[in-house]
Amino acid sequence: MRRSNVYSQTGLSIISTLLVVLGIVVLVLLSIYAGMWWKGSPEQIAKVPLTIEVTTSPEDSEIFIDGKSVGTSKMRLAFPAGKHELLVSRRGFRPWQQSFEAAGLLKVPVTLQPIPMDLRILPGPGKVEVWLDDLPQSGKSDDSGAWTLSGVPQGMHSVHIKTAAGDSTVSFDFRNGNPAAPIFPEGGPIILFVSSSDGKVRAECNCKADLQVNDSSQPLEPGSAASFTLADGKYPVSLKGIPDPGNPVGITVGTNAITTMAFFWPAPVKEKNPVVDIQALLNSSVALLKDSKCDAAEANVDKVLSRSPGNADALGISRRITRLRSLGGCR
């Protein structure tokens, strides 16, 4: 009896194991068959809706699907499954476009890249040398006197210019398609920095003045900026309240980021009463007379006497010049 029970239990255990294995095999075969059937049934795929979730940077970028505007960032919209065109755009940035064919939930993060900046430099009159990020720039100014450097990417940059009036270096930060912000040097010329992007304009100066744009005026002070908006176009601007405002500066507002830097160099200071080295003039006169150069010696003596009319040495040299002239000893 005991052996019979053992045999019965063993047989049941084997049968149970076989049933479990058989069930697993059947499930696997059904899964494969279902997958093949699903893959080969476009009608079934078409019934599955497509949900698109688009997040953008910048967040106010406009989203287009199949040519139609559907809003801005963090949009979740349902569409029929199939092929679609996604376009993300914003002024001042390169558009992003992609075609896709999918079903279910599709998450699309998009980061737009700013269009490079056009940098205009108005260095002032005369010959000028220009460096961008320590690299010398070839070229020359246009009819307005401006150097234009195209394709300046976003990031920190520095511009160094060297003119007959002096040299100066300005750094600026251009990021995320916003108007650039300058870092002015200590001392040097007055610098007007005007940057525009997407119609937004930012103006700053290392001076205290009024910025005249058309019929409006924007006060400028060191360390603060004036921000305003302008339609696309070209505008003459000028600084009121600086010693030598010069000619109006032209700025441009357009699709691209455009920055204009204008330099106003101080006029050279003329010394009203330049210092005259009397002794040096007297010594020079004596040396000139040794070579019989009476005219040059007399010019030096006249300078001394204009400053010191009773100078005995100058009067003595003057008499020597008179004697040499009477003897024909001058040449």
ABEGO torsion letter per residue (X at the ends): XAAAAAAAAAAAAAAAAAAAAAAAAAAAAAAAAAAAAAAABAAAAAABBBBBBBBBOBAABBBBBGGBBAEBBGBBBBBBBEBBBBBBBBBGBBBBBBBBBBBEBBBBBBBBBBBBBBBBBBAEBEBBBBBBGGBBBBEBBBAAGBBBBBGBBBEBBBBBBBBAAEBBBBBBBBBGGBBBBBBBBBEEBBBBBBBBBGGBBBBBBABBBBBBBEABBBBBBBGBBBBBBBBBEBBBBBBBGBABAEBBBBBBBBABBBBBBBBBBBBBBBBABBBBBAAAAAAAAAAAAAAGBAAAAAAAAAAAAAABAABAAAAAAAAAAAAAAAAGABX
